[in-house]
């Protein structure tokens, strides 16, 4: 992983891993530019479960639980992401509680979409 720091975020080149399933995390990522693939790894097999783009976020579960990452996230083309740690996240939602609601709304939709895919 060759993360390149820029003035307002980190840059990843096509194919670079942003984080790996099974590693611990402590921040949320917001995509400033580009796309990422969300991948579940099992038995030496990769399954792409989603593609996220500009203004989407990922890694949010690390803000609420101290557990390992549930998926791998890989840059799909050049990507620029902003990281937000738990402390900054809490400060932000104190100023604008609607951000917490929007985050929960998006997490709920993702859970429904994943459940639907698993049933197929």
C-alpha positions in Angstrom: 0.0 0.0 0.0 1.6 3.2 -1.2 -0.6 5.9 0.3 0.3 9.4 -0.8 -0.6 12.3 1.5 -1.9 15.3 -0.2 -3.1 18.6 1.2 -6.6 17.5 1.9 -6.6 13.8 1.9 -4.8 10.7 0.8 -4.3 9.5 -2.8 -4.4 5.9 -3.9 -3.6 4.6 -7.4 -5.6 2.1 -9.4 -5.6 -1.3 -7.7 -4.1 -0.1 -4.4 -5.6 -1.5 -1.2 -7.0 1.3 1.0 -7.7 -1.2 3.8 -7.8 -5.0 4.0 -10.5 -7.2 5.4 -9.5 -8.5 8.9 -7.3 -5.5 9.8 -8.3 -3.1 12.6 -9.5 0.4 11.8 -10.3 3.6 13.7 -11.6 5.9 11.0 -14.2 6.6 8.4 -13.2 7.4 4.8 -15.0 9.9 2.5 -14.3 9.7 -1.2 -13.3 13.1 -2.6 -12.5 11.9 -6.1 -12.7 8.6 -7.9 -14.2 5.2 -7.2 -13.5 2.3 -4.9 -14.5 -1.4 -5.0 -15.8 -3.1 -1.8 -14.7 -6.7 -1.7 -15.5 -9.6 0.5 -12.7 -12.3 0.6 -13.4 -15.9 1.5 -11.7 -19.1 0.6 -9.1 -17.5 -1.7 -12.0 -15.9 -3.6 -12.9 -12.2 -4.0 -16.5 -11.0 -4.4 -17.1 -7.4 -5.4 -20.2 -6.4 -3.4 -20.3 -2.7 -4.2 -18.6 0.2 -6.0 -18.6 3.6 -4.3 -17.9 7.0 -5.8 -17.4 10.6 -5.0 -19.1 11.8 -1.7 -19.7 8.2 -0.6 -18.1 7.0 2.6 -16.9 3.6 3.9 -15.2 2.2 7.0 -17.9 3.8 9.2 -18.3 0.7 11.5 -14.8 1.4 12.9 -16.3 4.5 14.5 -18.8 2.5 16.5 -17.1 -0.9 17.2 -13.5 -1.8 17.9 -13.4 -4.8 15.6 -11.7 -5.9 12.4 -12.7 -4.6 9.0 -15.4 -6.6 7.4 -14.2 -6.1 3.8 -11.3 -5.0 1.6 -11.5 -1.7 -0.1 -9.5 -1.2 -3.3 -9.0 1.9 -5.5 -10.8 1.5 -8.9 -8.7 4.1 -10.8 -7.1 7.1 -9.1 -8.8 7.9 -5.8 -8.6 10.7 -3.2 -10.1 10.1 0.2 -10.4 12.1 3.4 -10.2 10.2 6.7 -12.2 11.1 9.7 -11.4 9.7 13.1 -13.8 9.1 16.0 -13.0 12.3 17.8 -13.5 14.5 14.7 -16.7 12.6 13.8 -18.2 13.2 17.3 -17.3 16.9 17.1 -18.9 17.2 13.7 -22.2 15.6 14.7 -22.4 17.8 17.8 -22.5 20.7 15.4 -24.8 19.1 12.9 -26.8 16.1 14.3 -28.4 15.5 10.9 -25.0 14.1 9.7 -25.5 11.2 12.2 -29.0 10.5 10.9 -27.7 10.5 7.3 -24.9 8.1 8.2 -27.4 5.7 9.9 -29.8 6.0 6.9 -27.0 5.0 4.5 -25.8 2.2 6.7 -29.4 0.9 6.9 -29.7 0.9 3.1 -26.4 -0.9 2.7 -27.6 -3.6 5.1 -30.8 -4.1 3.2 -29.0 -4.2 -0.1 -26.5 -6.8 1.3 -29.3 -8.9 2.7 -31.1 -8.8 -0.7 -27.9 -9.9 -2.5 -27.4 -12.8 -0.1 -30.9 -14.1 -0.7 -30.3 -14.1 -4.5 
